[in-house]
Amino acid sequence: MRDAPRPAPTRDLDSPDQIAELVRRFYGDVAQDDLLGPMFNDVAQVDWSEHLPKLTAFWCRVLLGMPGYAGNPFRAHMLVHAQRAFTPAHFERWLSLFHETLELGWTGPYADRAGEVADNVARVHSQQIIGQEVELPA
């Protein structure tokens, strides 16, 4: 028997609660990913209870213009890269998981903007850190 098709998402990322849910789902997958998990868990030794609220604040600032985020993501990633080098595959996997998470849960202008920002973050950080711009294949 075939599984019924999943209904299309009807929520948008237009509230802090929705953004927090995206961050929780996405980074839950990241932490368990065979490629990304070791970078976050072993190399960066991320304290998820501290990190998830910071990530939520970042996305709330980007998508909703809310104050509250303070941080330097580029510096944090450079510190990890100095310990264990990032590769294009790391950035591509991060971006792929982000878009998969979005597609499974959200749709609308804020979700579209989140995807655009994620594309830009991956492209810029990969260029600055490894000297190669990455993006998802069209």
CYANA upper distance limits for C-alpha pairs under 8 A (distance plus 0.5 A):
  8 ALA  CA    104 LEU  CA      8.33
  9 PRO  CA    103 GLU  CA      8.07
  9 PRO  CA    104 LEU  CA      7.18
  9 PRO  CA    105 GLY  CA      5.73
  9 PRO  CA    106 TRP  CA      5.65
  9 PRO  CA    107 THR  CA      6.44
 10 THR  CA    105 GLY  CA      8.31
 10 THR  CA    106 TRP  CA      6.85
 10 THR  CA    107 THR  CA      6.62
 10 THR  CA    108 GLY  CA      8.49
 11 ARG  CA     18 GLN  CA      8.50
 11 ARG  CA    105 GLY  CA      7.53
 11 ARG  CA    106 TRP  CA      5.52
 11 ARG  CA    107 THR  CA      6.48
 11 ARG  CA    108 GLY  CA      7.92
 12 ASP  CA     18 GLN  CA      7.84
 12 ASP  CA    106 TRP  CA      5.60
 12 ASP  CA    107 THR  CA      5.67
 12 ASP  CA    108 GLY  CA      5.72
 12 ASP  CA    109 PRO  CA      7.75
 12 ASP  CA    110 TYR  CA      6.51
 12 ASP  CA    111 ALA  CA      6.28
 13 LEU  CA     18 GLN  CA      5.80
 13 LEU  CA     19 ILE  CA      6.07
 13 LEU  CA     63 LEU  CA      8.35
 13 LEU  CA    106 TRP  CA      7.27
 13 LEU  CA    107 THR  CA      8.31
 13 LEU  CA    108 GLY  CA      8.22
 13 LEU  CA    110 TYR  CA      5.68
 13 LEU  CA    111 ALA  CA      5.96
 14 ASP  CA     18 GLN  CA      7.29
 14 ASP  CA     19 ILE  CA      8.01
 14 ASP  CA     63 LEU  CA      8.21
 14 ASP  CA     64 LEU  CA      7.63
 14 ASP  CA    110 TYR  CA      6.59
 15 SER  CA     19 ILE  CA      6.84
 15 SER  CA     60 CYS  CA      8.44
 15 SER  CA     64 LEU  CA      8.13
 16 PRO  CA     20 ALA  CA      6.49
 16 PRO  CA     56 THR  CA      8.16
 16 PRO  CA     60 CYS  CA      6.70
 17 ASP  CA     21 GLU  CA      6.76
 18 GLN  CA     22 LEU  CA      6.82
 19 ILE  CA     23 VAL  CA      6.71
 19 ILE  CA     56 THR  CA      6.85
 19 ILE  CA     59 TRP  CA      7.33
 19 ILE  CA     60 CYS  CA      7.27
 20 ALA  CA     24 ARG  CA      6.56
 20 ALA  CA     53 PRO  CA      8.31
 20 ALA  CA     56 THR  CA      5.86
 21 GLU  CA     25 ARG  CA      6.62
 22 LEU  CA     26 PHE  CA      6.40
 22 LEU  CA    101 THR  CA      7.67
 22 LEU  CA    102 LEU  CA      7.82
 22 LEU  CA    105 GLY  CA      8.32
 23 VAL  CA     27 TYR  CA      6.37
 23 VAL  CA     52 LEU  CA      7.35
 23 VAL  CA     55 LEU  CA      7.39
 23 VAL  CA     56 THR  CA      6.69
 24 ARG  CA     28 GLY  CA      6.38
 24 ARG  CA     52 LEU  CA      7.43
 25 ARG  CA     29 ASP  CA      6.94
 25 ARG  CA    101 THR  CA      7.59
 26 PHE  CA     30 VAL  CA      6.77
 26 PHE  CA     97 LEU  CA      7.46
 26 PHE  CA     98 PHE  CA      6.73
 26 PHE  CA    101 THR  CA      6.39
 27 TYR  CA     31 ALA  CA      6.39
 27 TYR  CA     52 LEU  CA      8.42
 28 GLY  CA     32 GLN  CA      7.03
 29 ASP  CA     33 ASP  CA      6.52
 29 ASP  CA     97 LEU  CA      8.02
 30 VAL  CA     36 LEU  CA      6.35
 30 VAL  CA     37 GLY  CA      6.24
 30 VAL  CA     94 TRP  CA      7.83
 30 VAL  CA     97 LEU  CA      7.95
 31 ALA  CA     36 LEU  CA      7.26
 31 ALA  CA     37 GLY  CA      4.80
 31 ALA  CA     38 PRO  CA      8.23
 31 ALA  CA     40 PHE  CA      7.14
 31 ALA  CA     41 ASN  CA      7.26
 32 GLN  CA     36 LEU  CA      8.19
 32 GLN  CA     37 GLY  CA      5.78
 33 ASP  CA     37 GLY  CA      5.39
 34 ASP  CA     38 PRO  CA      7.60
 35 LEU  CA     39 MET  CA      8.04
 35 LEU  CA     90 HIS  CA      7.32
 35 LEU  CA     93 ARG  CA      8.31
 36 LEU  CA     40 PHE  CA      6.97
 36 LEU  CA     90 HIS  CA      6.90
 36 LEU  CA     93 ARG  CA      8.07
 36 LEU  CA     94 TRP  CA      7.86
 37 GLY  CA     41 ASN  CA      6.19
 37 GLY  CA     42 ASP  CA      8.19
 38 PRO  CA     42 ASP  CA      5.45
 38 PRO  CA     43 VAL  CA      6.99
 39 MET  CA     43 VAL  CA      5.45
 39 MET  CA     44 ALA  CA      6.60
 39 MET  CA     80 VAL  CA      8.08
 39 MET  CA     84 ARG  CA      8.26
 40 PHE  CA     44 ALA  CA      5.48
 40 PHE  CA     45 GLN  CA      6.43
 40 PHE  CA     46 VAL  CA      6.21
 41 ASN  CA     45 GLN  CA      5.11
 41 ASN  CA     46 VAL  CA      6.12
 43 VAL  CA     80 VAL  CA      7.05
 43 VAL  CA     83 GLN  CA      7.50
 43 VAL  CA     84 ARG  CA      7.65
 44 ALA  CA     80 VAL  CA      6.32
 46 VAL  CA     51 HIS  CA      7.35
 47 ASP  CA     51 HIS  CA      6.46
 48 TRP  CA     52 LEU  CA      6.16
 49 SER  CA     53 PRO  CA      7.89
 50 GLU  CA     54 LYS  CA      7.51
 51 HIS  CA     55 LEU  CA      6.76
 52 LEU  CA     56 THR  CA      6.56
 53 PRO  CA     57 ALA  CA      6.60
 54 LYS  CA     58 PHE  CA      6.71
 54 LYS  CA     69 TYR  CA      7.13
 54 LYS  CA     70 ALA  CA      8.43
 55 LEU  CA     59 TRP  CA      6.83
 56 THR  CA     60 CYS  CA      6.53
 57 ALA  CA     61 ARG  CA      6.60
 57 ALA  CA     66 MET  CA      8.36
 57 ALA  CA     67 PRO  CA      8.34
 57 ALA  CA     68 GLY  CA      6.53
 57 ALA  CA     69 TYR  CA      5.52
 58 PHE  CA     62 VAL  CA      6.75
 58 PHE  CA     68 GLY  CA      8.43
 58 PHE  CA     69 TYR  CA      5.79
 58 PHE  CA     70 ALA  CA      8.44
 59 TRP  CA     63 LEU  CA      6.34
 59 TRP  CA     64 LEU  CA      8.33
 59 TRP  CA    114 ALA  CA      8.46
 60 CYS  CA     64 LEU  CA      5.70
 60 CYS  CA     65 GLY  CA      7.02
 60 CYS  CA     66 MET  CA      6.18
 60 CYS  CA     67 PRO  CA      8.49
 61 ARG  CA     65 GLY  CA      4.90
 61 ARG  CA     66 MET  CA      4.93
 61 ARG  CA     67 PRO  CA      6.42
 61 ARG  CA     68 GLY  CA      7.81
 61 ARG  CA     69 TYR  CA      7.18
 62 VAL  CA     66 MET  CA      8.20
 63 LEU  CA    110 TYR  CA      7.02
 63 LEU  CA    113 ARG  CA      7.70
 63 LEU  CA    114 ALA  CA      7.44
 72 ASN  CA     76 ALA  CA      6.92
 73 PRO  CA     77 HIS  CA      6.69
 74 PHE  CA     78 MET  CA      6.68
 74 PHE  CA    125 HIS  CA      7.37
 75 ARG  CA     79 LEU  CA      6.80
 76 ALA  CA     80 VAL  CA      7.12
 77 HIS  CA     81 HIS  CA      6.59
 78 MET  CA     82 ALA  CA      6.62
 78 MET  CA    129 ILE  CA      7.19
 79 LEU  CA     83 GLN  CA      7.28
 80 VAL  CA     84 ARG  CA      6.76
 80 VAL  CA     85 ALA  CA      8.04
 81 HIS  CA     85 ALA  CA      5.00
 81 HIS  CA     86 PHE  CA      6.13
 81 HIS  CA    129 ILE  CA      8.11
 86 PHE  CA     90 HIS  CA      6.67
 86 PHE  CA     91 PHE  CA      8.35
 86 PHE  CA    129 ILE  CA      8.33
 86 PHE  CA    130 ILE  CA      7.46
 87 THR  CA     91 PHE  CA      7.60
 87 THR  CA    130 ILE  CA      7.45
 88 PRO  CA     92 GLU  CA      6.64
 88 PRO  CA    126 SER  CA      7.62
 88 PRO  CA    130 ILE  CA      8.14
 88 PRO  CA    132 GLN  CA      7.83
 88 PRO  CA    134 VAL  CA      6.94
 89 ALA  CA     93 ARG  CA      6.39
 90 HIS  CA     94 TRP  CA      6.67
 91 PHE  CA     95 LEU  CA      6.66
 91 PHE  CA    122 ALA  CA      6.39
 91 PHE  CA    126 SER  CA      7.15
 91 PHE  CA    134 VAL  CA      7.29
 92 GLU  CA     96 SER  CA      6.53
 92 GLU  CA    122 ALA  CA      8.14
 92 GLU  CA    134 VAL  CA      6.92
 92 GLU  CA    135 GLU  CA      6.88
 92 GLU  CA    136 LEU  CA      6.93
 93 ARG  CA     97 LEU  CA      6.58
 94 TRP  CA     98 PHE  CA      6.68
 94 TRP  CA    122 ALA  CA      8.41
 95 LEU  CA     99 HIS  CA      6.78
 95 LEU  CA    118 ALA  CA      7.18
 95 LEU  CA    119 ASP  CA      7.29
 95 LEU  CA    122 ALA  CA      7.14
 95 LEU  CA    135 GLU  CA      8.05
 95 LEU  CA    136 LEU  CA      7.58
 96 SER  CA    100 GLU  CA      6.65
 96 SER  CA    136 LEU  CA      7.37
 97 LEU  CA    101 THR  CA      6.58
 98 PHE  CA    102 LEU  CA      6.77
 98 PHE  CA    115 GLY  CA      8.19
 98 PHE  CA    118 ALA  CA      7.92
 99 HIS  CA    103 GLU  CA      6.58
 99 HIS  CA    115 GLY  CA      6.98
100 GLU  CA    104 LEU  CA      6.76
101 THR  CA    105 GLY  CA      6.94
102 LEU  CA    106 TRP  CA      5.84
102 LEU  CA    107 THR  CA      7.93
102 LEU  CA    111 ALA  CA      7.34
102 LEU  CA    115 GLY  CA      8.08
103 GLU  CA    107 THR  CA      7.60
106 TRP  CA    111 ALA  CA      6.51
107 THR  CA    111 ALA  CA      5.84
107 THR  CA    112 ASP  CA      7.48
108 GLY  CA    112 ASP  CA      6.57
109 PRO  CA    113 ARG  CA      6.61
110 TYR  CA    114 ALA  CA      6.65
111 ALA  CA    115 GLY  CA      6.85
112 ASP  CA    116 GLU  CA      6.89
113 ARG  CA    117 VAL  CA      6.63
114 ALA  CA    118 ALA  CA      6.60
115 GLY  CA    119 ASP  CA      6.67
116 GLU  CA    120 ASN  CA      6.78
117 VAL  CA    121 VAL  CA      6.54
118 ALA  CA    122 ALA  CA      6.62
119 ASP  CA    123 ARG  CA      6.63
119 ASP  CA    135 GLU  CA      7.08
120 ASN  CA    124 VAL  CA      6.43
121 VAL  CA    125 HIS  CA      6.31
122 ALA  CA    126 SER  CA      6.31
122 ALA  CA    133 GLU  CA      8.22
122 ALA  CA    134 VAL  CA      7.06
122 ALA  CA    135 GLU  CA      7.53
123 ARG  CA    127 GLN  CA      6.68
123 ARG  CA    133 GLU  CA      5.34
123 ARG  CA    134 VAL  CA      5.64
123 ARG  CA    135 GLU  CA      6.69
124 VAL  CA    128 GLN  CA      6.62
124 VAL  CA    133 GLU  CA      7.21
125 HIS  CA    129 ILE  CA      6.30
125 HIS  CA    133 GLU  CA      8.45
126 SER  CA    130 ILE  CA      5.92
126 SER  CA    131 GLY  CA      6.92
126 SER  CA    132 GLN  CA      6.22
126 SER  CA    133 GLU  CA      5.84
126 SER  CA    134 VAL  CA      6.82
127 GLN  CA    131 GLY  CA      4.83
127 GLN  CA    132 GLN  CA      5.02
127 GLN  CA    133 GLU  CA      5.13
127 GLN  CA    134 VAL  CA      8.14
128 GLN  CA    132 GLN  CA      8.24
